[in-house]
Amino acid sequence: MQQLTGLMQNTPSPDARFGAGLGVRERLRGLVAGILTAKSAPAVFGDDDTLAEIGIASIDMVSLLLAIESDFDLEVPAQEITTEVFRSVATIDALILRMLPHLAAA
C-alpha cells in the first residue's frame, strides 16, 4: 500500500496537468505520461501502444485507474477493468466516451 501511495503522490495533480478544453485523449495521455515520468521512464508513446510495453506495470495500472476515476469524476465498473479495456490510451478513451458520451463533443 505504501508503494501505491508513493506512486500517487508522485503523479501530478489533474489541475497541474490539464487546462480547460483538453479532450479525453489528451487528458489520458497526460495521466499516462505523468505515471511514466514519476518512474523516470520515457514518456514517448502512441495512442495504440500497449501500456505494458511502454513501461506501465500492474501497480501503475492501479494508479492509472484511480487517476482516471478522479480526473473524469467517474467510477469504472469492475467488469470494465480488464486487460482489453486498459490495453492502450485508445482503448481507455473508448471506455470513457462510452461512460460519458457528452465528452465526445468536447
C-alpha positions in Angstrom: 0.0 0.0 0.0 2.9 2.3 0.8 4.2 1.8 -2.7 0.8 2.8 -4.2 0.7 5.9 -2.0 4.1 6.9 -3.2 3.1 6.5 -6.8 0.0 8.6 -6.4 2.0 11.3 -4.6 4.5 11.4 -7.5 1.7 11.8 -10.1 1.0 15.4 -10.8 -2.5 16.6 -9.8 -5.1 16.9 -12.6 -5.1 20.7 -12.2 -1.4 20.8 -12.7 -1.5 18.8 -15.9 -4.7 19.9 -17.7 -6.0 23.1 -18.8 -9.6 23.8 -19.7 -10.7 22.5 -23.1 -8.5 19.4 -23.4 -10.1 16.4 -25.0 -10.4 13.0 -23.4 -7.4 11.5 -25.3 -5.1 14.4 -24.4 -6.1 14.1 -20.7 -5.5 10.4 -20.8 -2.1 10.9 -22.5 -1.2 13.3 -19.6 -2.2 10.8 -17.0 0.0 8.1 -18.6 2.9 10.5 -19.2 2.7 11.5 -15.5 3.0 7.9 -14.3 5.9 7.3 -16.7 7.6 10.5 -15.6 7.2 9.6 -12.0 9.0 6.3 -12.8 11.8 8.2 -14.7 10.7 6.3 -17.8 10.5 7.9 -21.3 7.0 9.4 -21.8 7.0 8.9 -25.6 4.2 6.7 -26.8 1.5 6.4 -29.3 -2.2 6.1 -28.5 -2.3 2.5 -29.7 0.9 1.4 -28.0 0.3 -1.3 -25.4 0.6 0.3 -21.9 2.6 -2.7 -20.6 5.1 -2.3 -23.5 5.7 1.3 -22.7 6.5 0.6 -19.1 3.2 0.7 -17.2 3.4 -2.1 -14.7 0.4 -3.7 -12.9 0.8 -1.4 -9.9 0.9 1.6 -12.3 -2.4 0.4 -13.8 -4.0 0.8 -10.3 -2.6 4.3 -10.1 -3.9 5.0 -13.6 -7.4 3.7 -12.8 -7.5 5.9 -9.7 -6.3 8.9 -11.6 -8.9 8.3 -14.4 -11.7 8.0 -11.9 -10.6 11.2 -10.1 -9.9 13.2 -13.2 -13.1 12.3 -15.1 -15.2 12.1 -11.9 -16.5 8.6 -12.6 -16.3 5.1 -11.2 -15.1 2.4 -13.6 -17.3 -0.7 -13.2 -15.4 -3.8 -12.1 -16.4 -5.6 -15.3 -14.7 -2.9 -17.4 -11.3 -3.3 -15.5 -9.8 -5.8 -18.0 -6.6 -6.0 -19.9 -8.5 -5.5 -23.1 -10.0 -2.2 -21.9 -6.8 -1.0 -20.3 -4.6 -2.0 -23.2 -3.8 1.5 -24.5 -4.8 5.1 -24.4 -7.1 4.5 -27.4 -9.0 1.7 -25.6 -9.4 3.6 -22.4 -10.5 6.6 -24.4 -13.3 4.4 -25.9 -14.3 3.3 -22.4 -14.6 6.9 -21.1 -16.6 8.0 -24.2 -19.0 5.1 -23.6 -19.4 6.1 -20.0 -19.5 9.8 -20.5 -20.8 10.4 -24.1 -21.2 14.1 -23.5 -17.3 14.3 -23.6 -17.3 13.2 -27.2 -18.4 16.7 -28.4 -15.8 18.4 -26.1 
